[in-house]
Amino acid sequence: MLIGEVARRSGVSARMLRHYESLGLVRPSGRTGSGYREYSEQDIQRIFHIESLRSLGLSLREIERALHDPGFTPSALVDDLIRQTRERIAAETELLTRLRRIHAADPAGWEDVLRVVALLHALGSSNAGARQRAALSSGDAVPVPVEALVEAALSETDPNVAGALRWALARSGEDVPALLARGLGSPEAAVRERAVQALAEMPGDEAVARLRDGLGHPDVVVRRHAALALGGRGVTDAVPTLVDMIVAGSNDTDASDALSVLAGDPAMADRIAATLVDRLTAGVTGAPARGRLTQALAGIPGARASGALVELAHDSDRAVAVTATYLLRLRDVR
């Protein structure tokens, strides 16, 4: 079979076939009487082998080794190809992400593009100061690439930079709560905590809705951060979790303060007092927890809380009784 027919059937150009021949990859088995190259069926099969190996990403030099080295083991080369392919995909994915973020910023000109690129580089800097300056300056000159800020906030370990990023996110638009909420599903506990902390500082109803969802999260840390944030915003759904925090002694002072905010409504004050009393009388909490529950009644106005303190002033636990008596004196002074 002449070279033109081989090129037509194989899809490999005559020029490439001559290149293969010059490298010694495949040589035509014969020549016609006129001196033209003539390929046998074995030659054509070898061409298809070469093309198959090229489709895997092998270089021509690697193909030559595979075809000619009897000691060649393909598994090592395939492992290397897998590694190279993963690295290439990661690099291309990173580039695609960067391009999408630049596009989302809707730059008006190349100067804006360069500013966004500089901001993205600064957010990924190994220097905490550079990351903090980038967070504080984001949005001043060009629209903020919100996804980049969210990603930075969820991965940031420096507390000062994290605070700057949360500040930047709080002024970055309506899409942020939904993006942060994805972090609540992370397999990493630290990422989940950063996500709920950032949501706690976000304004608006969407952030409240995401925090409400956080009350039912399997991660107790997420539930507690969500409850504190919601309690400060007057969301009564947070009451059970806040009381649980007081019992557990986890940020119990902040939880008590949040209950005091919620107790501004008289009906809610009685409900909170009843919940605290129920936990006190349940008989399942130890002495320290009963003491914290008693102290929490101090910030709850109304007859229900006062009546509970009167009863607790005669409690068998002396520490609880002393605390209740002291709190009743303070209420009388008021």
Beta strands, then each sheet from edge to edge (+ up, - down):
strand 1: 30-31
strand 2: 37-38
sheet 1: 1+ 2-
end
